[in-house]
Amino acid sequence: MGIISWIILGVVAGFIGSKIVNKTGQGVVMDIVLGIVGAIVGGLIFSAFGASGVTGLNIYSLIVAVIGAVVVLWAYHQFSARRTL
């Protein structure tokens, strides 16, 4: 998958994941970064369970990336909330 595809998938997954986790989003740049990281994490999670990870720019990969983005965003909020206390 090319870098442009990863960015597009990251933008969409980060946006959807942000809306699922906290309803407001983290900002455009943070949504992109967390979405791309989420796509990687989602691929690793799915591969660990024997399924294929991110396979290209398609609906299945988007679902994998969104699940990964939700996991990454949840962890991000847990660590950032702990830092502010």
trRosetta pair geometry for C-beta under 8 A, 3 or more apart (Angstrom, degrees):
i j d omega theta_ij theta_ji phi_ij phi_ji
1 5 4.6 -114 -178 87 96 136
1 6 6.0 116 123 -54 116 84
1 9 7.9 -7 173 -2 146 144
1 54 7.0 -48 -12 131 157 111
1 56 5.8 -180 -90 -117 107 50
1 57 7.0 135 -138 -38 113 81
2 5 4.9 100 59 6 74 103
2 6 7.2 -136 102 -4 42 87
3 6 5.6 -52 -150 36 36 112
3 7 6.4 36 152 -20 66 104
4 7 5.7 -53 -149 35 33 111
4 8 6.3 32 153 -17 66 105
5 8 5.8 -53 -145 38 31 109
5 9 6.1 28 156 -14 66 110
5 56 7.2 -57 -178 -166 148 57
5 57 4.7 -114 -149 -57 108 116
6 9 5.8 -57 -142 44 28 109
6 10 5.9 32 155 -23 64 111
6 36 5.8 58 162 -129 98 104
6 39 6.9 -174 -149 80 79 157
7 10 5.5 -56 -143 39 27 114
7 11 6.3 32 156 -23 64 103
7 32 6.8 1 -154 -159 76 113
7 36 7.1 -17 -101 -80 43 120
8 11 5.9 -50 -148 31 29 111
8 12 6.5 19 158 -9 63 108
8 57 6.6 22 85 -126 127 125
9 12 6.1 -61 -147 42 29 105
9 13 5.8 21 160 -12 67 115
9 35 7.3 -180 122 150 58 109
9 36 7.6 98 88 -101 87 64
9 39 5.5 74 126 -96 118 149
9 54 7.2 90 166 -150 161 132
9 57 6.2 -133 -62 -112 107 77
9 61 6.3 -52 -131 131 137 114
9 62 6.6 -137 -140 -94 88 68
9 65 5.4 -167 166 -72 103 170
10 13 5.9 -58 -133 45 26 105
10 14 5.6 26 165 -20 64 114
10 32 5.2 62 126 -164 113 60
10 33 7.5 41 175 -72 130 9
10 35 3.7 124 -175 103 61 103
10 36 3.5 -8 -109 -61 138 74
10 38 7.5 134 -132 47 72 92
10 39 5.9 -89 -84 -9 73 130
10 65 7.3 -121 -89 -170 43 135
11 14 6.0 -59 -142 39 20 109
11 15 6.3 20 159 -18 60 110
11 31 6.8 56 -142 120 52 104
11 32 5.3 -8 -87 -104 69 83
11 35 6.0 172 -51 77 12 162
12 15 5.9 -57 -148 36 27 110
12 16 6.3 19 159 -11 64 109
12 35 7.1 135 59 -163 40 145
12 62 6.3 -42 111 -135 130 109
12 65 7.7 70 84 98 90 137
13 16 6.0 -57 -142 42 29 105
13 17 5.8 29 159 -18 66 114
13 35 4.1 137 79 -156 87 98
13 36 8.0 137 63 -57 122 32
13 38 5.5 -162 136 89 124 125
13 39 5.7 135 45 -63 166 92
13 42 7.8 -115 -160 -4 146 149
13 62 6.4 -161 -75 -153 92 63
13 65 3.6 -87 -95 131 152 110
13 66 4.9 -138 -140 -73 82 57
13 68 7.2 8 173 64 139 93
13 69 4.5 166 151 -29 96 142
14 17 5.7 -55 -137 42 26 111
14 18 6.1 29 160 -22 63 107
14 26 7.8 -80 176 38 105 112
14 30 7.7 173 -175 118 132 52
14 31 3.6 130 136 172 120 68
14 32 5.6 -132 27 -72 163 20
14 33 7.4 90 -108 49 148 39
14 34 5.1 117 -126 76 106 83
14 35 2.4 -86 -40 -46 94 112
14 36 7.4 -14 -49 -12 120 58
14 38 6.6 159 -82 22 68 133
14 69 5.6 -152 -92 -139 44 139
15 18 5.9 -56 -148 34 25 111
15 19 6.6 22 155 -15 61 107
15 25 6.8 -10 -134 -112 61 117
15 31 5.4 51 -70 -179 58 137
15 35 7.1 6 -6 -77 58 140
16 19 5.8 -58 -152 37 31 110
16 20 6.4 30 152 -19 66 107
16 66 4.9 -40 96 -121 128 116
16 69 7.1 99 74 76 82 146
17 20 5.7 -56 -148 36 33 111
17 21 6.1 19 161 -11 68 111
17 31 8.0 159 61 -148 95 81
17 34 7.0 -137 89 124 137 110
17 35 6.5 172 25 -98 127 77
17 38 5.8 -107 -50 -132 168 172
17 66 5.5 -174 -64 -152 88 63
17 68 8.0 -62 -91 83 145 52
17 69 3.0 -121 -51 119 161 116
17 70 4.8 -141 -140 -61 95 59
17 72 7.5 25 164 56 154 94
17 73 5.2 162 148 -11 110 139
18 21 6.1 -60 -138 43 28 102
18 22 6.4 -46 -172 48 64 90
18 24 7.3 -83 161 79 103 43
18 25 4.1 64 141 -112 143 57
18 26 5.6 -127 -117 -5 129 83
18 31 5.4 -57 -28 -111 143 102
18 34 7.5 102 -64 81 97 137
18 69 7.7 -63 -32 155 63 120
18 73 6.3 -171 -89 -116 55 152
19 23 6.1 43 -154 -118 52 35
19 25 6.8 0 -62 -63 66 82
20 66 7.5 93 -5 179 146 103
20 70 5.5 -41 91 -103 136 111
20 73 8.0 125 73 67 91 148
21 70 5.9 170 -60 -138 103 70
21 73 4.3 -144 -16 119 168 132
21 74 5.9 -144 -126 -67 123 68
21 77 6.7 -175 165 -20 125 141
22 25 7.5 -154 79 -24 99 19
22 26 7.9 82 54 -59 134 77
22 73 7.3 -134 -6 165 103 124
22 77 6.8 161 -59 -88 126 142
25 31 5.8 -21 -162 -72 100 125
26 30 3.6 -95 123 102 118 128
26 31 5.5 164 53 -57 92 69
26 34 6.5 73 36 7 153 143
26 73 7.6 -147 -37 -126 129 106
26 76 8.0 -15 -92 122 148 150
27 30 4.7 70 61 22 93 107
27 31 6.5 -160 83 -13 40 91
28 31 5.8 -58 -147 35 24 113
28 32 6.5 24 156 -19 62 106
29 32 5.8 -55 -153 34 31 111
29 33 6.4 25 154 -14 66 108
30 33 5.7 -54 -142 41 34 109
30 34 5.9 25 162 -10 68 111
31 34 6.2 -59 -137 46 23 102
31 35 5.8 28 159 -24 62 114
32 35 5.7 -59 -144 37 23 113
32 36 6.4 20 159 -16 62 105
33 36 6.1 -56 -149 35 28 106
33 37 6.3 22 154 -11 64 109
34 37 5.6 -54 -142 44 34 111
34 38 5.8 43 153 -27 65 108
34 69 6.0 91 136 -146 88 87
34 72 5.4 173 -166 116 88 126
34 73 5.8 76 169 -74 141 82
34 76 6.5 -47 -117 -33 130 157
35 38 5.3 -52 -142 37 28 117
35 39 6.5 36 154 -25 62 98
35 65 6.7 40 -176 166 79 112
35 69 5.1 0 -115 -104 55 131
36 39 5.6 -45 -150 27 33 113
36 40 6.9 31 150 -14 61 102
37 40 5.7 -56 -155 37 35 111
37 41 6.1 32 149 -16 69 109
37 68 7.7 -156 118 145 54 110
37 69 7.8 108 77 -105 72 66
37 72 5.2 133 107 -134 107 159
38 41 5.5 -54 -139 42 33 110
38 42 5.8 37 158 -22 67 107
38 65 5.8 85 111 -177 95 66
38 66 7.3 24 142 -123 133 14
38 67 7.9 164 175 82 102 38
38 68 3.8 139 174 112 65 86
38 69 2.9 58 177 -76 170 58
38 70 7.2 95 -146 8 131 42
38 71 6.9 145 -134 51 87 82
38 72 4.4 -122 -83 17 82 132
38 73 7.2 -1 -82 -23 130 86
39 42 5.7 -50 -141 38 27 113
39 43 6.4 31 155 -20 60 106
39 54 5.4 41 179 -70 97 150
39 61 7.5 28 -146 172 107 90
39 64 7.1 69 -144 108 63 90
39 65 3.7 -9 -99 -120 82 101
39 68 5.7 155 -77 72 14 143
39 69 7.2 17 -43 -51 58 92
40 43 5.8 -55 -152 35 29 112
40 44 6.5 27 151 -17 63 105
40 54 7.8 -56 -86 2 36 136
40 68 6.9 164 59 173 39 152
41 44 5.7 -55 -149 37 33 111
41 45 6.3 34 152 -21 67 105
41 68 4.0 148 79 -160 85 105
41 69 7.9 146 56 -58 115 34
41 71 5.8 -142 130 81 134 124
41 72 5.4 153 24 -57 156 106
42 45 5.6 -52 -144 35 32 111
42 46 6.2 26 159 -13 66 108
42 53 6.9 132 112 -154 70 89
42 54 6.9 83 89 -51 103 98
42 64 4.2 139 143 159 122 71
42 65 5.2 -160 41 -96 152 25
42 66 7.4 74 -90 47 156 33
42 67 4.9 116 -123 75 114 86
42 68 2.3 -102 -38 -34 88 115
42 69 7.1 -22 -39 -14 123 61
42 71 7.2 158 -74 24 72 123
43 46 6.0 -57 -143 41 28 106
43 47 6.1 28 157 -19 64 110
43 53 2.8 64 -152 -173 81 131
43 54 4.5 -61 -80 -1 118 89
43 64 6.1 68 -73 153 58 130
43 65 7.9 11 -39 -79 85 66
43 68 6.9 -7 -2 -64 58 151
44 47 5.7 -56 -143 39 28 111
44 48 6.3 35 155 -26 63 104
44 53 6.8 38 -38 -105 28 137
44 68 7.8 100 35 -115 82 124
45 48 5.8 -53 -152 29 29 113
45 49 6.9 11 154 -4 61 107
45 67 7.1 -121 75 119 144 115
45 68 6.4 -177 15 -91 123 87
45 71 7.0 139 -50 -12 152 166
46 49 6.0 -66 -153 45 34 102
46 51 4.3 -72 -179 79 93 106
46 52 6.7 -9 132 92 122 26
46 53 4.9 150 69 -97 115 61
46 64 5.4 -46 -26 -132 149 115
46 67 7.9 99 -53 76 104 138
47 50 7.7 72 -173 -56 32 10
47 51 7.1 -98 -77 70 29 57
47 52 7.3 20 -88 -143 73 26
47 53 4.9 -25 -45 -47 100 109
52 55 5.6 36 138 -64 127 115
52 60 7.9 35 83 144 106 134
53 61 8.0 51 139 -121 56 80
53 64 6.0 141 -167 177 54 153
54 61 4.4 71 -146 -143 71 102
54 64 5.5 -158 -74 90 68 136
54 65 6.2 58 -95 -60 117 95
55 58 6.6 -26 79 36 97 120
55 60 6.4 10 31 90 117 120
55 61 5.4 -135 40 -68 65 108
56 61 5.8 -154 63 -30 41 150
57 61 6.6 -90 -109 65 18 144
58 61 5.2 94 54 13 71 103
58 62 7.0 -127 103 -8 37 92
59 62 5.4 -55 -148 35 33 115
59 63 6.5 35 154 -20 67 102
60 63 5.8 -54 -153 33 31 110
60 64 6.5 30 150 -16 65 105
61 64 5.5 -52 -147 38 36 113
61 65 6.1 35 154 -19 67 108
62 65 5.7 -55 -144 40 30 111
62 66 6.2 31 156 -21 65 105
63 66 5.8 -52 -144 35 29 110
63 67 6.5 30 156 -17 62 104
64 67 6.0 -57 -152 36 29 110
64 68 6.4 26 152 -14 64 109
65 68 5.6 -56 -147 41 32 112
65 69 6.0 35 153 -23 67 106
66 69 5.5 -51 -143 36 32 113
66 70 6.4 37 155 -22 64 101
67 70 5.8 -50 -150 32 31 112
67 71 6.7 31 151 -17 62 104
68 71 5.6 -54 -151 36 34 112
68 72 6.2 30 153 -16 68 107
69 72 5.6 -54 -142 41 33 109
69 73 5.9 31 158 -17 67 108
70 73 5.9 -55 -140 41 27 109
70 74 6.1 31 157 -22 63 107
71 74 5.9 -54 -147 34 26 111
71 75 6.5 23 155 -14 62 107
72 75 5.8 -58 -149 40 30 109
72 76 6.1 35 151 -24 66 108
73 76 5.3 -50 -142 35 33 116
73 77 6.3 32 158 -17 65 103
74 77 6.0 -56 -151 37 28 108
74 78 6.5 30 150 -21 63 106
75 78 5.6 -53 -148 34 33 113
75 79 6.3 23 158 -11 67 107
76 79 6.2 -62 -148 42 27 103
76 80 5.9 17 160 -11 66 114
77 80 5.9 -57 -132 44 29 105
77 81 5.9 31 164 -22 65 109
78 81 6.2 -55 -144 35 22 108
78 82 6.5 21 155 -19 58 110
79 82 5.7 -56 -148 35 31 112
79 83 6.5 33 154 -22 64 105
80 83 5.6 -50 -148 32 35 114
80 84 6.6 28 157 -17 65 106
81 84 6.1 -60 -150 36 32 106
81 85 7.0 38 153 -30 63 102
82 85 6.1 -49 -155 19 34 113
